[in-house]
Amino acid sequence: MRAFLLLACCFVCGVGCTTMFGGWNRSPARATQDDGRALPGPREAQEKAPDEFKVKFVTTKGDFIVHVKRSSSPNGADRFYNLVKIGYFRDIAIFRAIEGFMFQFGIHGDPAVNSVWSEAKINDDPPGDLSNVPGTITFAKTSRPNSRSVQFFINLGDNNGLDRQGFTPFGRVVEGMDIVNSINTEYGENAGDVQGRFQAQGNAFIQERYPRLDYIKSVEFVPEN
């Protein structure tokens, strides 16, 4: 099922490769952790997140740091924390990026991972202390209750109208907003078939469809000190 960002202007959100891009060869993401073990499924990734933590996004444009505050969106922060911990974010395409609005990511490069994780929903959170302003990170979702899974967006504009539609930010960029603003937005809105085919075919499809996308190479925890 496609995930939607429900805006008054009716933007549709296709929420979250093997060609040349950025001057180097990419291979499809593998469904393994850094130690070679299979990527855990949702039942194995249910730890409670710390009250606050930081992560570094390593992208094809450079690095940026996100500070997560669990109290802003507890269920969302827990899911994101577990995805980072298991190494989910490896070669993740930023497959939908609209200038002045947001960029979206989270569909895995391996279709086998998508078959396990894409329908692993979490419960909604009530509105927290963060609004959808530039630099905040939020789950994409459908219009149905409790539809968040593994797709995210980072706001590039002031999208506080999303707050009352149930889009609950759980963190914000604290370093590297220039990198965030440099993510490639040339392709804009996705065609209607993109999300389903991306989930089914992985990075091989999205690389061919949009060869100059930016990618999240990894997301890593930042040590406290």
Kinemage of the C-alpha trace (Angstrom):
@kinemage 1
@onewidth
@group {chain A} dominant
@subgroup {mainchain}
@vectorlist {calphas} color= white
{ca met a 1} P 0.000 0.000 0.000
{ca arg a 2} L 1.243 3.446 -0.839
{ca ala a 3} L 1.867 5.820 2.023
{ca phe a 4} L 0.508 9.320 1.761
{ca leu a 5} L 1.385 12.743 3.063
{ca leu a 6} L -2.028 14.321 3.416
{ca leu a 7} L -1.634 17.997 2.599
{ca ala a 8} L -4.274 20.554 1.797
{ca cys a 9} L -2.671 20.881 -1.632
{ca cys a 10} L -3.140 17.119 -2.146
{ca phe a 11} L 0.475 16.047 -2.618
{ca val a 12} L 0.673 12.258 -2.815
{ca cys a 13} L 3.470 10.695 -0.861
{ca gly a 14} L 5.070 7.512 -2.195
{ca val a 15} L 6.809 6.934 1.013
{ca gly a 16} L 11.205 5.891 1.487
{ca cys a 17} P 20.156 0.243 -7.491
{ca thr a 18} L 22.550 -0.974 -10.028
{ca thr a 19} L 23.731 1.698 -12.326
{ca met a 20} L 26.416 4.331 -12.156
{ca phe a 21} L 25.665 7.433 -10.122
{ca gly a 22} L 27.769 9.998 -8.374
{ca gly a 23} L 30.821 8.617 -10.173
{ca trp a 24} L 30.921 5.197 -8.545
{ca asn a 25} L 29.302 1.775 -8.939
{ca arg a 26} L 26.509 0.695 -6.638
{ca ser a 27} L 25.366 -2.840 -5.940
{ca pro a 28} L 21.961 -3.846 -4.515
{ca ala a 29} L 21.701 -3.597 -0.732
{ca arg a 30} L 22.064 -6.930 1.043
{ca ala a 31} L 19.694 -8.032 3.793
{ca thr a 32} L 22.499 -8.544 6.286
{ca gln a 33} L 23.966 -6.711 9.241
{ca asp a 34} L 27.586 -5.577 9.373
{ca asp a 35} L 28.597 -8.905 10.943
{ca gly a 36} L 27.014 -10.861 8.101
{ca arg a 37} L 23.972 -12.112 10.018
{ca ala a 38} L 20.521 -11.843 8.482
{ca leu a 39} L 18.700 -8.605 9.163
{ca pro a 40} L 16.312 -9.147 12.114
{ca gly a 41} L 12.577 -8.915 11.615
{ca pro a 42} L 10.102 -6.742 13.520
{ca arg a 43} L 9.591 -9.237 16.355
{ca glu a 44} L 13.320 -9.217 17.063
{ca ala a 45} L 13.651 -5.437 17.043
{ca gln a 46} L 11.462 -4.101 19.841
{ca glu a 47} L 13.797 -2.368 22.272
{ca lys a 48} L 12.759 0.798 24.030
{ca ala a 49} L 14.779 3.753 22.802
{ca pro a 50} L 16.793 5.968 25.156
{ca asp a 51} L 15.103 9.184 26.221
{ca glu a 52} L 17.376 11.066 23.814
{ca phe a 53} L 19.955 9.979 21.262
{ca lys a 54} L 21.713 11.258 18.160
{ca val a 55} L 22.376 9.577 14.839
{ca lys a 56} L 24.571 10.472 11.891
{ca phe a 57} L 23.088 10.125 8.407
{ca val a 58} L 25.852 9.354 5.918
{ca thr a 59} L 24.572 10.297 2.467
{ca thr a 60} L 25.879 10.717 -1.044
{ca lys a 61} L 25.841 14.490 -0.438
{ca gly a 62} L 27.544 14.431 2.963
{ca asp a 63} L 26.643 13.851 6.597
{ca phe a 64} L 24.069 15.353 8.903
{ca ile a 65} L 23.135 14.740 12.549
{ca val a 66} L 19.632 14.143 13.887
{ca his a 67} L 18.714 14.469 17.551
{ca val a 68} L 15.833 12.193 18.603
{ca lys a 69} L 13.727 12.884 21.672
{ca arg a 70} L 11.600 9.888 22.628
{ca ser a 71} L 8.966 11.942 24.461
{ca ser a 72} L 8.091 13.696 21.185
{ca ser a 73} L 6.798 10.462 19.650
{ca pro a 74} L 7.540 7.358 21.770
{ca asn a 75} L 6.397 4.645 19.359
{ca gly a 76} L 8.044 6.393 16.443
{ca ala a 77} L 11.334 6.897 18.277
{ca asp a 78} L 11.378 3.248 19.350
{ca arg a 79} L 10.870 1.992 15.794
{ca phe a 80} L 13.521 4.313 14.377
{ca tyr a 81} L 15.997 3.361 17.117
{ca asn a 82} L 15.575 -0.336 16.380
{ca leu a 83} L 15.961 0.160 12.641
{ca val a 84} L 19.238 2.001 13.202
{ca lys a 85} L 20.438 -0.657 15.638
{ca ile a 86} L 19.834 -3.593 13.273
{ca gly a 87} L 21.512 -1.816 10.347
{ca tyr a 88} L 18.388 -1.344 8.250
{ca phe a 89} L 19.600 1.888 6.664
{ca arg a 90} L 22.143 0.721 4.100
{ca asp a 91} L 22.009 2.122 0.559
{ca ile a 92} L 18.520 3.528 1.056
{ca ala a 93} L 17.252 5.640 -1.842
{ca ile a 94} L 15.856 9.103 -1.177
{ca phe a 95} L 13.294 8.255 -3.803
{ca arg a 96} L 10.910 11.181 -3.481
{ca ala a 97} L 12.179 14.717 -2.955
{ca ile a 98} L 10.212 17.895 -3.595
{ca glu a 99} L 11.934 21.247 -3.343
{ca gly a 100} L 10.639 23.334 -0.449
{ca phe a 101} L 8.495 20.463 0.843
{ca met a 102} L 10.323 17.336 1.997
{ca phe a 103} L 12.405 14.330 0.979
{ca gln a 104} L 11.330 10.774 1.682
{ca phe a 105} L 13.077 7.447 2.185
{ca gly a 106} L 12.773 4.086 3.919
{ca ile a 107} L 11.972 1.481 1.258
{ca his a 108} L 14.787 -1.050 1.441
{ca gly a 109} L 16.980 -1.947 -1.490
{ca asp a 110} L 16.314 -5.653 -0.926
{ca pro a 111} L 12.777 -6.818 -1.799
{ca ala a 112} L 13.053 -9.640 0.755
{ca val a 113} L 13.449 -7.047 3.517
{ca asn a 114} L 10.482 -5.067 2.216
{ca ser a 115} L 8.305 -8.177 2.318
{ca val a 116} L 9.005 -8.487 6.049
{ca trp a 117} L 9.131 -4.864 7.187
{ca ser a 118} L 6.814 -2.810 4.957
{ca glu a 119} L 3.641 -3.983 6.697
{ca ala a 120} L 5.117 -4.012 10.221
{ca lys a 121} L 2.948 -1.196 11.565
{ca ile a 122} L 3.283 0.709 14.815
{ca asn a 123} L 0.631 2.552 16.781
{ca asp a 124} L 0.095 6.250 16.293
{ca asp a 125} L 1.427 8.741 18.823
{ca pro a 126} L -0.457 11.805 20.078
{ca pro a 127} L 0.887 15.217 19.051
{ca gly a 128} L 4.171 15.987 20.773
{ca asp a 129} L 6.349 19.038 21.287
{ca leu a 130} L 7.749 19.099 17.732
{ca ser a 131} L 6.079 20.568 14.670
{ca asn a 132} L 6.754 19.711 11.023
{ca val a 133} L 9.141 22.594 10.456
{ca pro a 134} L 12.330 22.496 8.354
{ca gly a 135} L 14.762 19.844 9.560
{ca thr a 136} L 12.327 17.680 11.512
{ca ile a 137} L 12.014 13.955 10.769
{ca thr a 138} L 8.613 12.277 10.688
{ca phe a 139} L 7.065 8.963 9.622
{ca ala a 140} L 5.124 8.854 6.385
{ca lys a 141} L 1.782 7.118 6.709
{ca thr a 142} L -1.559 6.537 5.021
{ca ser a 143} L -4.896 8.016 6.062
{ca arg a 144} L -5.604 4.889 8.117
{ca pro a 145} L -4.874 4.742 11.859
{ca asn a 146} L -1.654 3.060 12.981
{ca ser a 147} L -0.152 2.875 9.482
{ca arg a 148} L 3.468 3.903 10.175
{ca ser a 149} L 6.121 1.306 9.342
{ca val a 150} L 9.562 2.100 7.867
{ca gln a 151} L 9.088 5.165 5.673
{ca phe a 152} L 10.194 8.614 6.754
{ca phe a 153} L 10.496 12.157 5.522
{ca ile a 154} L 12.588 15.149 6.500
{ca asn a 155} L 10.843 18.479 6.143
{ca leu a 156} L 12.452 21.000 3.813
{ca gly a 157} L 9.750 23.634 4.345
{ca asp a 158} L 7.376 24.765 7.056
{ca asn a 159} L 4.796 21.978 6.901
{ca asn a 160} L 3.097 22.556 10.235
{ca gly a 161} L -0.243 21.866 8.577
{ca leu a 162} L 0.736 18.202 8.821
{ca asp a 163} L 0.676 18.341 12.619
{ca arg a 164} L -3.105 18.155 12.856
{ca gln a 165} L -3.170 15.297 10.329
{ca gly a 166} L -1.321 12.961 12.680
{ca phe a 167} L 2.212 13.356 11.345
{ca thr a 168} L 4.232 13.399 14.564
{ca pro a 169} L 7.923 14.380 14.309
{ca phe a 170} L 10.303 12.505 16.588
{ca gly a 171} L 13.572 14.328 15.949
{ca arg a 172} L 15.271 17.196 14.177
{ca val a 173} L 18.466 17.938 12.306
{ca val a 174} L 20.973 19.652 14.603
{ca glu a 175} L 24.020 19.641 12.315
{ca gly a 176} L 24.326 19.637 8.544
{ca met a 177} L 21.155 21.377 7.412
{ca asp a 178} L 23.115 22.535 4.373
{ca ile a 179} L 23.492 18.871 3.407
{ca val a 180} L 19.776 18.286 3.933
{ca asn a 181} L 18.976 21.206 1.634
{ca ser a 182} L 21.356 19.908 -1.049
{ca ile a 183} L 19.556 16.557 -1.559
{ca asn a 184} L 18.606 16.132 -5.225
{ca thr a 185} L 15.036 17.243 -5.900
{ca glu a 186} L 15.152 17.168 -9.709
{ca tyr a 187} L 12.635 14.322 -10.064
{ca gly a 188} L 9.995 15.831 -7.781
{ca glu a 189} L 6.779 13.844 -7.371
{ca asn a 190} L 6.834 10.120 -8.158
{ca ala a 191} L 4.641 8.475 -10.735
{ca gly a 192} L 1.868 6.308 -9.310
{ca asp a 193} L 3.611 2.983 -9.955
{ca val a 194} L 6.891 3.821 -8.273
{ca gln a 195} L 6.366 2.727 -4.680
{ca gly a 196} L 4.895 -0.683 -5.456
{ca arg a 197} L 7.542 -1.526 -8.027
{ca phe a 198} L 10.326 -0.241 -5.776
{ca gln a 199} L 9.175 -2.455 -2.910
{ca ala a 200} L 8.902 -5.475 -5.212
{ca gln a 201} L 12.113 -4.986 -7.212
{ca gly a 202} L 14.380 -3.070 -4.854
{ca asn a 203} L 17.233 -0.773 -5.764
{ca ala a 204} L 17.629 -2.312 -9.223
{ca phe a 205} L 14.322 -0.693 -10.193
{ca ile a 206} L 14.787 2.694 -8.576
{ca gln a 207} L 18.301 3.152 -9.963
{ca glu a 208} L 17.049 2.591 -13.476
{ca arg a 209} L 13.990 4.817 -13.017
{ca tyr a 210} L 15.782 7.716 -11.319
{ca pro a 211} L 19.530 7.338 -11.951
{ca arg a 212} L 20.660 10.527 -10.177
{ca leu a 213} L 18.890 10.121 -6.847
{ca asp a 214} L 20.782 10.682 -3.624
{ca tyr a 215} L 21.134 7.803 -1.173
{ca ile a 216} L 21.515 7.226 2.535
{ca lys a 217} L 24.619 5.085 2.784
{ca ser a 218} L 24.130 4.415 6.489
{ca val a 219} L 22.673 5.757 9.732
{ca glu a 220} L 24.913 5.402 12.775
{ca phe a 221} L 24.521 6.178 16.464
{ca val a 222} L 26.589 9.123 17.672
{ca pro a 223} L 28.406 8.412 20.963
{ca glu a 224} L 27.153 10.560 23.835
{ca asn a 225} L 30.496 12.274 24.343
